[in-house]
Amino acid sequence: MRNLTRTGWAVMTVLSALVVLISSRYVTFDPDTFSGNQRATYLAHELPLYIHIFGAITALALGPWQFSARLRRRSPRWHRRIGRAYLLGCLVGGIGALLLAPIAYGGPVARLGFAGLGVAWLIAGGTGLRMILHRRVEDHRRWMIRSFALTFAAVTLRLMLMVAQAAHLDFRVSYMAIAWLCWVPNLLLAWWFTRARPARQADRSPVRVKVTPGGRQM
């Protein structure tokens, strides 16, 4: 189980880093980096776009390191610092996402999907912060896992777009679906993984005490 966890963390970190590298080209402020169906729209709304990009890149780059048990154990101070920067990235990126949602390609369906992602992202990060401020560490961990599952939508969105393009699917139709599929399954999986598990049957069973004829308990 430990090896599986390490493998999963490594894959998550590598994919996140790749998307950060790919997305970093946008911070050059070069209009030629924008292409495709939304080029004109992006160029007309550069401020909210760059707000979202800078926040999302920060959150995606730092998020995986919050799950490093070694970092939490050896340097809790850095864990807290990275956590603050991650949450700030989520806040900035979430605000940018909400500003961009009304102009997203794909019509009302896609726009509602991206708006839902922005709202869920802000709620998860805010709840995670509130839990740790109240020293509810386990609840904090649950909500931070859910928060990063939403941050990881930046990765799943691009992977799904690649699959749709390779399958020669209609871009508009697939984009409307991906606006929801890039984050809803992530959140459901994170919610299932972090659900409160009932105590084991052995722990809940009443302790039976055997009394000998002499009155001694066994």
N, C-alpha and C positions, 0 to 999 in steps of 0.2 A: 504493500500500500504506500509506503514511503517513497519507493522508486517511482510509482505511478504519479504521485503528487509532484515529485521533482520534475518528471518528464512533462507533465501538464504545465507546470510553472515555466519551464524552459521554452516550450512551444508558444505559450501565451506571451512571454517576454520578447521572443524573436519576432513574432508576428506584429506585436505592438511597435517594436523598434523599426521594422520595415515600413509600416504605415507612417510613422513619424518622419522617416527619411524621405518618403515619397511626398508627403504633405509639406515638408519644409521648403519645397521649391516655391510655394505660394508666398512665403514671407519675403521674397525678393521684390515684391510689388511690381513685378513685370507683367504687363497685360497679356503678353504672349503665352503665359503659363495657363491661361484659361482657354478652354476649348469646349466644343460640344454644344448641346442644346441650350445651356444656360450662360453662355459667354457674355452676351449682351446684358443679361440680367445681373450677373455678378459685377460687371464693370460699372453698372449704374448703382450698385449698393455695396461699394467696397468697404465702408466702415463697419457695418455689421458682419460682413464676411470675415474681415481680418480679426474682429473681436472673437468670433467663433473659432477661427483657425488657431489663434494664439492660445486661447483657453484649452481647446481640445487637445492640441499637441502637448501642452504641459501636462494635462491630466493623463494622457495615454503614455507619455514617457515615464512618468513617476509612479503611476498606479501599480505596476507589477512589483515594485520594490517594497510596497507596503505589506506584501504577503510573504516577505522573507523572514522566516522565523529566526535566522541567524542575526539579521539586522536588529530585530526587536530585542533579542536577547543580549547582544553585545553592545549595542548603541541605541538605547531607547530614546536618547535625545534626538538623534538623527531621524529616527522613526517618526517622532512628533513633528520635526521640521519638514520632512518630506510630506507628511500627512497634511500639514497646513497648506503647503504649496499645491498639493494635489487638489484639495477642496477649493482653493482659490481658482485653480484651473477649471474645475467643474462649474463653479459659479459663473465665471466669465464666459466659458464655452456654452453653458446652458442659456445664458441671456442672449448670446449671439445666435444660438439655435432658434430661440423664440422670435427674434427679429427677422431671421431668414425664412422661417416656416411659411409665412403668408405669400412669399414669392417663389416657393420651391416649384421645380418642374414636376409635372404630373397631375396638376389639377387639385381639386379639394381632397381627394383620397390621400394623395401623397403629402399634401400640406398638413392634414390632420394627423397623419402618422408621425411626421417630424415634430409637430407641436407636442404630441403626446410624449415623444422621446425627451424633448427639452424639459417638460414639466416633471416627468418621472425622474430624470437626471438630477434636477434641482432638489426634489423632495428627498431622494435617497441620500444625497450628500448632506443636506441639512439635518436629516434625522440622524445620520451617523455622527455628525458633530454634536448634536444635542445629547446623544447617548453617552459619549465620552465625557462631556462636561458634567454629566450626572454620575460619572464613574460606573456606568453600566457597561463594562468592558465586553462581555459576550454579545450583548445587543449591538454594541458599536461594531464589532467584527462582522456580525451578520449584515448590517446595513452597508458597511464598506464593501463587502463582497457584492451586494446587490448594486451598489453604485458603480463599481468597476465593470460589472456585467453590462451596464448601460454605456459606460465609456468605451467598452470593447465593441460596441456597435459600429464604430469607425472601421474596425477590421472586418467584421462580418458583412457590412454593406459592400465593401470593395470585393471581397471574395464572391459574394452573390452576384455582383455585377459582372465579374469575370466569367462566372458560370453561365449567366444569361447570355452574355456576348458569344461565348463559345458554342452555346446551343442555338444561336441565331434566333433568339426570341425577340418579339417586338419590344423595343426599348421602352416605350411609354408604358405599356402594360406591365412589364417586368419591374420597372422603376416604382410604379404605384404599389406593387406587392412588396417590394424590398423595403420601401419606406416603413413598413410594419414588421416584416420578417427579420430585419437587421437587428431589432432590439427586443421584441416581445418574447421570442423563444429564449433569448439570453436571460431576461428577467425571470421568466418562469423556471428555468433551470436553476438559477441562483436562489430563487425562493425555495425550491424543493430541497436544494443542497443545504440551505441554512435553516430549514424548518426545525421547530422544537421537537425533538424525538422523545417518545415516552420512555419511561424507565424500563429496564429489562424486567422480564417476568420474575426472575430470581430475586431481584431487588424489591419487587412489590409484594412477594409472597410473605404471609405472616410467619414469624419464627415460631416453630413448634418446640415446646419444652416438654421433655419427658420426665415425669416424676416417678421415682422408685417407691416401692412400698414403705421405705424408711423415711420418705419425705424429701429426699435429695433430688435436685434438678440435674438433668443430664442433657 
